[in-house]
């Protein structure tokens, strides 16, 4: 049986000529800022950022990029909704991992004065979507932000932090570039994303080849996300989750769309080849295990939305210990207590 | 993209035909899927070639569909 090189989720690109192998994954960027503290002691290198940049560049240069944008557009519009929910205007905002600028197109000049759009793929920045806000495009990696401390009122990030190697450091950098009382609004893929695809590939590979290797990248758990945000120094943080289910005709169409979105696998531990037999088996298993009534197969995208604020004196703080005037035991009488307070005022 | 554009184009066009051929083999695919799914039930153990028979049926159906579409002309 002939082995064909697969290009869906598992694709190895040779390094660019002239780049010594040991420099792969390191980014030489003249950063104007030296963030407090170096890389966290347990810094991991899971993803090949160079390859991710190439994949995103390729995805942005397709003849019909809008065909694959549906997920990012949807999440971008939801993030823009959340920006509107905050009763504030933001003179200066940053979009990290903006892609073609899915958030900016939904916002207006009154809410955001000026928008900096940062992404690692230059082709995406060249084809940004129309927006009425004045924008500046910056080629920057999410982990190495070239901005000074206390610059931005608002930082948004939609569906790009799941490819970041050192997430604690990226979040710390975001907090660093935020002004005091600035806010960070992010959306990331969560643990249940594409679980159907992951399971089908796992089962098919076990049955066909006797073992399996990871094909879907690891996602952050929701508890860890809360801890990470707290550790990065954000206040008043909230994480909520949302699920978007998209139906596809079959597994191959799903994989084609994932590649078109620029979401192909770029983990260092990916397998270079996916056998034709295994793909066929996985598609059969996917169809049988998860099929809808009308014959299509669903793919779940679990999105975590997070919001965190940079500390400022005006923000609410937990009260001092021992300053309580009412006990929790009187919670049942809260209506009478509140009307008493109103009377006394 | 990477080096050889001709190879690239051939591989991708072959892959693009997969969904169509798979849809022609719905019954075999379902049988294989059911066999694998059965092994995920408590007490089952999935090991290599557990469903080899069903997969062979699926593969031969798939290859037959490939020959048919080739004969009919791409």
Boltz contact constraints between the chains, C-beta under 6 A:
constraints:
  - contact:
      token1: [A, 4]
      token2: [B, 11]
      max_distance: 6.0
  - contact:
      token1: [A, 203]
      token2: [B, 36]
      max_distance: 6.0
  - contact:
      token1: [A, 206]
      token2: [B, 46]
      max_distance: 6.0
  - contact:
      token1: [A, 207]
      token2: [B, 36]
      max_distance: 6.0
  - contact:
      token1: [A, 207]
      token2: [B, 46]
      max_distance: 6.0
  - contact:
      token1: [A, 207]
      token2: [B, 50]
      max_distance: 6.0
  - contact:
      token1: [A, 207]
      token2: [B, 51]
      max_distance: 6.0
  - contact:
      token1: [A, 210]
      token2: [B, 48]
      max_distance: 6.0
  - contact:
      token1: [A, 250]
      token2: [B, 19]
      max_distance: 6.0
  - contact:
      token1: [A, 252]
      token2: [B, 18]
      max_distance: 6.0
  - contact:
      token1: [A, 252]
      token2: [B, 19]
      max_distance: 6.0
  - contact:
      token1: [A, 283]
      token2: [B, 22]
      max_distance: 6.0
  - contact:
      token1: [A, 284]
      token2: [B, 29]
      max_distance: 6.0
  - contact:
      token1: [A, 284]
      token2: [B, 32]
      max_distance: 6.0
  - contact:
      token1: [A, 284]
      token2: [B, 33]
      max_distance: 6.0
  - contact:
      token1: [A, 285]
      token2: [B, 33]
      max_distance: 6.0
  - contact:
      token1: [A, 285]
      token2: [B, 36]
      max_distance: 6.0
  - contact:
      token1: [A, 287]
      token2: [B, 29]
      max_distance: 6.0
  - contact:
      token1: [A, 288]
      token2: [B, 30]
      max_distance: 6.0
  - contact:
      token1: [A, 288]
      token2: [B, 33]
      max_distance: 6.0
  - contact:
      token1: [A, 288]
      token2: [B, 34]
      max_distance: 6.0
  - contact:
      token1: [A, 289]
      token2: [B, 37]
      max_distance: 6.0
